[in-house]
Amino acid sequence: MEASYIDKLGVTHLHRDNEWVNPYNPWIAAAIGSNQDLSFLATRLKALALLYYITNYVTKDEASTYQMVTKAAIIKKTLEQAEQAFNNPTNEEKISLEKGMLNFCLRVFN
């Protein structure tokens, strides 16, 4: 943008050299095929903040909250059934219990 402005819909368009716009290099974008943020890390605090951000981004959980709650409910139901089976197990359930399958759902969830 030649200059910063706000359009009639209320969308802000910032000048390319505005302090709130990340530096952009078309040659680097073409070479790596992705977005980049070219910033000089002048302090240790900024470097540590960047490491924290990258670590959180790379290890973020892809499952949403409702998926986690659904999984927890299924595991709870399965564990309740396993507890009932533990009190009066069939031969097949006895074999499973002996192999340590009672906590299988918990291991899968984790």
MDTraj code that builds the backbone (N, CA, C; nanometers):
import mdtraj as md
import numpy as np

residues = "MET GLU ALA SER TYR ILE ASP LYS LEU GLY VAL THR HIS LEU HIS ARG ASP ASN GLU TRP VAL ASN PRO TYR ASN PRO TRP ILE ALA ALA ALA ILE GLY SER ASN GLN ASP LEU SER PHE LEU ALA THR ARG LEU LYS ALA LEU ALA LEU LEU TYR TYR ILE THR ASN TYR VAL THR LYS ASP GLU ALA SER THR TYR GLN MET VAL THR LYS ALA ALA ILE ILE LYS LYS THR LEU GLU GLN ALA GLU GLN ALA PHE ASN ASN PRO THR ASN GLU GLU LYS ILE SER LEU GLU LYS GLY MET LEU ASN PHE CYS LEU ARG VAL PHE ASN".split()
xyz = np.array([
    [0.0853, -0.1177, 0.0000],
    [0.0000, 0.0000, 0.0000],
    [0.0901, 0.1244, 0.0000],
    [0.0486, 0.2196, -0.0759],
    [0.1232, 0.3457, -0.0789],
    [0.1069, 0.4214, 0.0518],
    [-0.0137, 0.4118, 0.1106],
    [-0.0408, 0.4816, 0.2367],
    [-0.1445, 0.4006, 0.3147],
    [-0.1454, 0.4164, 0.4463],
    [-0.2432, 0.3467, 0.5305],
    [-0.3787, 0.4151, 0.5181],
    [-0.4856, 0.3333, 0.5166],
    [-0.6205, 0.3904, 0.5146],
    [-0.7202, 0.2855, 0.5628],
    [-0.8407, 0.3323, 0.5948],
    [-0.9507, 0.2444, 0.6352],
    [-1.0585, 0.2574, 0.5287],
    [-1.1005, 0.1441, 0.4701],
    [-1.2000, 0.1502, 0.3628],
    [-1.3406, 0.1658, 0.4201],
    [-1.4404, 0.1721, 0.3298],
    [-1.5786, 0.1972, 0.3738],
    [-1.6376, 0.0822, 0.4552],
    [-1.5764, -0.0382, 0.4477],
    [-1.6231, -0.1511, 0.5277],
    [-1.5567, -0.1567, 0.6648],
    [-1.4638, -0.0653, 0.6911],
    [-1.3956, -0.0625, 0.8195],
    [-1.2689, -0.1455, 0.8242],
    [-1.2243, -0.1967, 0.7088],
    [-1.1030, -0.2768, 0.7023],
    [-0.9833, -0.1829, 0.6943],
    [-0.8835, -0.2076, 0.7793],
    [-0.7641, -0.1245, 0.7812],
    [-0.6611, -0.1801, 0.6839],
    [-0.6116, -0.0949, 0.5970],
    [-0.5054, -0.1309, 0.5026],
    [-0.3822, -0.0509, 0.5434],
    [-0.2761, -0.1216, 0.5831],
    [-0.1570, -0.0548, 0.6349],
    [-0.0513, -0.0377, 0.5270],
    [0.0195, 0.0731, 0.5374],
    [0.1334, 0.1004, 0.4503],
    [0.2378, -0.0094, 0.4691],
    [0.3028, -0.0491, 0.3628],
    [0.3974, -0.1601, 0.3663],
    [0.5055, -0.1436, 0.4727],
    [0.5531, -0.0228, 0.4955],
    [0.6594, 0.0008, 0.5925],
    [0.6066, 0.0387, 0.7311],
    [0.4782, 0.0152, 0.7552],
    [0.4207, 0.0433, 0.8867],
    [0.4864, -0.0474, 0.9904],
    [0.5008, 0.0032, 1.1121],
    [0.5668, -0.0759, 1.2178],
    [0.4899, -0.2015, 1.2553],
    [0.3601, -0.2094, 1.2222],
    [0.2792, -0.3265, 1.2566],
    [0.2745, -0.4302, 1.1454],
    [0.3444, -0.4062, 1.0356],
    [0.3480, -0.5008, 0.9247],
    [0.4812, -0.5748, 0.9279],
    [0.4758, -0.7078, 0.9201],
    [0.5991, -0.7866, 0.9172],
    [0.6770, -0.7585, 0.7900],
    [0.8094, -0.7521, 0.8005],
    [0.8896, -0.7355, 0.6794],
    [0.8655, -0.8534, 0.5843],
    [0.8680, -0.8247, 0.4555],
    [0.8378, -0.9270, 0.3549],
    [0.9443, -0.9224, 0.2473],
    [0.9914, -1.0378, 0.2077],
    [1.0904, -1.0470, 0.1031],
    [1.0397, -1.1463, -0.0010],
    [1.0054, -1.1006, -0.1215],
    [0.9487, -1.1915, -0.2216],
    [1.0452, -1.3013, -0.2647],
    [1.1765, -1.2747, -0.2600],
    [1.2744, -1.3755, -0.3007],
    [1.2797, -1.4904, -0.1999],
    [1.2765, -1.4566, -0.0718],
    [1.2756, -1.5615, 0.0311],
    [1.1440, -1.6382, 0.0261],
    [1.0328, -1.5676, 0.0047],
    [0.9025, -1.6345, -0.0048],
    [0.9013, -1.7339, -0.1196],
    [0.9589, -1.6975, -0.2336],
    [0.9637, -1.7879, -0.3485],
    [1.0563, -1.9061, -0.3214],
    [1.1658, -1.8816, -0.2500],
    [1.2637, -1.9877, -0.2249],
    [1.2109, -2.0926, -0.1266],
    [1.1440, -2.0483, -0.0196],
    [1.0991, -2.1436, 0.0820],
    [0.9518, -2.1805, 0.0674],
    [0.8795, -2.1062, -0.0157],
    [0.7405, -2.1393, -0.0438],
    [0.6478, -2.1244, 0.0749],
    [0.6763, -2.0307, 0.1631],
    [0.5884, -2.0099, 0.2784],
    [0.6031, -1.8667, 0.3298],
    [0.5208, -1.8348, 0.4262],
    [0.5262, -1.7034, 0.4881],
    [0.6494, -1.6943, 0.5771],
    [0.6988, -1.5749, 0.5974],
    [0.8147, -1.5580, 0.6846],
    [0.8003, -1.4298, 0.7655],
    [0.8742, -1.4237, 0.8720],
    [0.8792, -1.3047, 0.9566],
    [1.0264, -1.2728, 0.9768],
    [1.0741, -1.1726, 0.9056],
    [1.2143, -1.1350, 0.9142],
    [1.2301, -1.0296, 1.0220],
    [1.2818, -1.0690, 1.1339],
    [1.2988, -0.9760, 1.2457],
    [1.4356, -0.9980, 1.3090],
    [1.4973, -0.8891, 1.3495],
    [1.6242, -0.8974, 1.4194],
    [1.5957, -0.9196, 1.5669],
    [1.6557, -1.0237, 1.6246],
    [1.6352, -1.0546, 1.7656],
    [1.7490, -0.9913, 1.8448],
    [1.7269, -0.8683, 1.8868],
    [1.8328, -0.7911, 1.9503],
    [1.8553, -0.8289, 2.0961],
    [1.7566, -0.8893, 2.1585],
    [1.7708, -0.9190, 2.3016],
    [1.7478, -1.0677, 2.3273],
    [1.7978, -1.1104, 2.4392],
    [1.7791, -1.2491, 2.4814],
    [1.6308, -1.2768, 2.5067],
    [1.5608, -1.1791, 2.5603],
    [1.4186, -1.1943, 2.5899],
    [1.3388, -1.2211, 2.4620],
    [1.3685, -1.1475, 2.3543],
    [1.2986, -1.1701, 2.2278],
    [1.3303, -1.3080, 2.1709],
    [1.4543, -1.3503, 2.1830],
    [1.4930, -1.4824, 2.1328],
    [1.4205, -1.5918, 2.2095],
    [1.4132, -1.5790, 2.3418],
    [1.3430, -1.6784, 2.4230],
    [1.1930, -1.6785, 2.3932],
    [1.1372, -1.5595, 2.3704],
    [0.9949, -1.5506, 2.3360],
    [0.9682, -1.6201, 2.2035],
    [1.0596, -1.6051, 2.1083],
    [1.0447, -1.6720, 1.9795],
    [1.0536, -1.8236, 1.9955],
    [1.1468, -1.8722, 2.0745],
    [1.1585, -2.0158, 2.0992],
    [1.0316, -2.0706, 2.1641],
    [0.9767, -1.9960, 2.2591],
    [0.8532, -2.0361, 2.3257],
    [0.7394, -2.0454, 2.2239],
    [0.7279, -1.9445, 2.1367],
    [0.6222, -1.9429, 2.0358],
    [0.6363, -2.0613, 1.9404],
    [0.7576, -2.0848, 1.8912],
    [0.7798, -2.1942, 1.7967],
    [0.7488, -2.3284, 1.8621],
    [0.7931, -2.3471, 1.9858],
    [0.7678, -2.4728, 2.0565],
    [0.6181, -2.4957, 2.0743],
    [0.5458, -2.3931, 2.1152],
    [0.4009, -2.4070, 2.1319],
    [0.3325, -2.4341, 1.9990],
    [0.3789, -2.3708, 1.8928],
    [0.3176, -2.3895, 1.7618],
    [0.3401, -2.5317, 1.7115],
    [0.4606, -2.5817, 1.7265],
    [0.4937, -2.7149, 1.6765],
    [0.4233, -2.8233, 1.7560],
    [0.4059, -2.8039, 1.8854],
    [0.3472, -2.9071, 1.9707],
    [0.1997, -2.8844, 1.9993],
    [0.1358, -2.7954, 1.9247],
    [-0.0051, -2.7669, 1.9530],
    [-0.0900, -2.8903, 1.9278],
    [-0.1953, -2.9011, 2.0046],
    [-0.2856, -3.0152, 1.9954],
    [-0.3862, -2.9887, 1.8850],
    [-0.4002, -3.0820, 1.7949],
    [-0.4923, -3.0664, 1.6833],
    [-0.6371, -3.0942, 1.7232],
    [-0.6576, -3.1620, 1.8342],
    [-0.7935, -3.1969, 1.8768],
    [-0.8598, -3.0769, 1.9430],
    [-0.9863, -3.0558, 1.9084],
    [-1.0606, -2.9464, 1.9700],
    [-1.1147, -2.9904, 2.1060],
    [-1.1682, -2.8956, 2.1793],
    [-1.2191, -2.9241, 2.3134],
    [-1.3326, -3.0261, 2.3086],
    [-1.4253, -3.0086, 2.2143],
    [-1.5378, -3.1022, 2.2102],
    [-1.4917, -3.2436, 2.1753],
    [-1.3864, -3.2563, 2.0941],
    [-1.3348, -3.3893, 2.0641],
    [-1.2748, -3.4529, 2.1897],
    [-1.2040, -3.3738, 2.2690],
    [-1.1439, -3.4257, 2.3912],
    [-1.2519, -3.4675, 2.4911],
    [-1.3581, -3.3879, 2.5033],
    [-1.4667, -3.4218, 2.5960],
    [-1.5364, -3.5492, 2.5498],
    [-1.5573, -3.5628, 2.4194],
    [-1.6199, -3.6844, 2.3657],
    [-1.5339, -3.8064, 2.3947],
    [-1.4042, -3.7947, 2.3714],
    [-1.3134, -3.9064, 2.3995],
    [-1.3155, -3.9424, 2.5476],
    [-1.3162, -3.8400, 2.6333],
    [-1.3186, -3.8656, 2.7778],
    [-1.4467, -3.9383, 2.8176],
    [-1.5602, -3.8997, 2.7577],
    [-1.6871, -3.9655, 2.7890],
    [-1.6862, -4.1117, 2.7437],
    [-1.6300, -4.1372, 2.6263],
    [-1.6216, -4.2755, 2.5764],
    [-1.5317, -4.3586, 2.6663],
    [-1.4212, -4.3004, 2.7080],
    [-1.3293, -4.3732, 2.7963],
    [-1.3939, -4.4014, 2.9309],
    [-1.4680, -4.3027, 2.9829],
    [-1.5355, -4.3234, 3.1116],
    [-1.6347, -4.4389, 3.1005],
    [-1.7128, -4.4403, 2.9921],
    [-1.8106, -4.5477, 2.9730],
    [-1.7403, -4.6837, 2.9612],
    [-1.6312, -4.6862, 2.8859],
    [-1.5565, -4.8109, 2.8678],
    [-1.4970, -4.8600, 2.9992],
    [-1.4445, -4.7671, 3.0789],
    [-1.3880, -4.8057, 3.2084],
    [-1.4956, -4.8563, 3.3035],
    [-1.6141, -4.7958, 3.2977],
    [-1.7247, -4.8446, 3.3809],
    [-1.7648, -4.9861, 3.3394],
    [-1.7696, -5.0113, 3.2079],
    [-1.8007, -5.1457, 3.1602],
    [-1.6921, -5.2449, 3.2010],
    [-1.5680, -5.2003, 3.1949],
    [-1.4566, -5.2874, 3.2352],
    [-1.4653, -5.3194, 3.3835],
    [-1.5069, -5.2218, 3.4647],
    [-1.5201, -5.2466, 3.6083],
    [-1.6315, -5.3469, 3.6364],
    [-1.7416, -5.3359, 3.5634],
    [-1.8499, -5.4328, 3.5793],
    [-1.8041, -5.5716, 3.5363],
    [-1.7296, -5.5769, 3.4282],
    [-1.6789, -5.7057, 3.3800],
    [-1.5787, -5.7637, 3.4785],
    [-1.5070, -5.6778, 3.5479],
    [-1.4084, -5.7228, 3.6456],
    [-1.4761, -5.7956, 3.7614],
    [-1.5961, -5.7512, 3.7982],
    [-1.6690, -5.8137, 3.9083],
    [-1.7245, -5.9511, 3.8710],
    [-1.7612, -5.9712, 3.7443],
    [-1.8162, -6.0982, 3.6987],
    [-1.7681, -6.1248, 3.5554],
    [-1.6399, -6.1539, 3.5381],
    [-1.5843, -6.1643, 3.4020],
    [-1.6153, -6.2972, 3.3341],
    [-1.6286, -6.2894, 3.2012],
    [-1.6379, -6.4112, 3.1206],
    [-1.4957, -6.4612, 3.0976],
    [-1.4832, -6.5762, 3.0349],
    [-1.3498, -6.6309, 3.0083],
    [-1.2666, -6.5361, 2.9221],
    [-1.3303, -6.4792, 2.8195],
    [-1.2594, -6.3858, 2.7310],
    [-1.2135, -6.2623, 2.8081],
    [-1.2996, -6.2125, 2.8960],
    [-1.2646, -6.0941, 2.9756],
    [-1.1543, -6.1262, 3.0756],
    [-1.1554, -6.2478, 3.1297],
    [-1.0482, -6.2878, 3.2209],
    [-0.9130, -6.2854, 3.1502],
    [-0.9115, -6.3346, 3.0270],
    [-0.7869, -6.3343, 2.9498],
    [-0.7413, -6.1910, 2.9243],
    [-0.8368, -6.1049, 2.8875],
    [-0.8025, -5.9643, 2.8633],
    [-0.7495, -5.8977, 2.9889],
    [-0.8129, -5.9246, 3.1026],
    [-0.7682, -5.8661, 3.2285],
    [-0.6281, -5.9130, 3.2639],
    [-0.6009, -6.0402, 3.2379],
    [-0.4686, -6.0930, 3.2677],
    [-0.3613, -6.0266, 3.1817],
    [-0.3979, -5.9836, 3.0636],
    [-0.3022, -5.9189, 2.9740],
    [-0.2925, -5.7683, 3.0006],
    [-0.3624, -5.7205, 3.0990],
    [-0.3536, -5.5785, 3.1340],
    [-0.4353, -5.4881, 3.0441],
    [-0.5437, -5.5396, 2.9865],
    [-0.6236, -5.4615, 2.8936],
    [-0.7227, -5.3686, 2.9639],
    [-0.7314, -5.3774, 3.0945],
    [-0.8253, -5.2936, 3.1684],
    [-0.7939, -5.1453, 3.1470],
    [-0.6672, -5.1115, 3.1391],
    [-0.6279, -4.9713, 3.1219],
    [-0.5948, -4.9370, 2.9774],
    [-0.6328, -5.0231, 2.8844],
    [-0.6008, -5.0008, 2.7438],
    [-0.6567, -4.8683, 2.6924],
    [-0.7829, -4.8403, 2.7241],
    [-0.8446, -4.7170, 2.6751],
    [-0.7715, -4.5944, 2.7288],
    [-0.7303, -4.5992, 2.8517],
    [-0.6581, -4.4870, 2.9093],
    [-0.5246, -4.4665, 2.8385],
    [-0.4567, -4.5740, 2.8069],
    [-0.3293, -4.5637, 2.7344],
    [-0.3516, -4.5067, 2.5943],
    [-0.4582, -4.5505, 2.5262],
    [-0.4873, -4.5002, 2.3918],
    [-0.5179, -4.3516, 2.3987],
    [-0.5974, -4.3118, 2.4971],
    [-0.6332, -4.1710, 2.5117],
    [-0.5101, -4.0852, 2.5350],
    [-0.4206, -4.1328, 2.6229],
    [-0.2994, -4.0568, 2.6518],
    [-0.2070, -4.0545, 2.5313],
])
top = md.Topology()
chain = top.add_chain()
for i, resn in enumerate(residues, 1):
    res = top.add_residue(resn, chain, resSeq=i)
    for name in ("N", "CA", "C"):
        top.add_atom(name, md.element.get_by_symbol(name[0]), res)
traj = md.Trajectory(xyz[None], top)
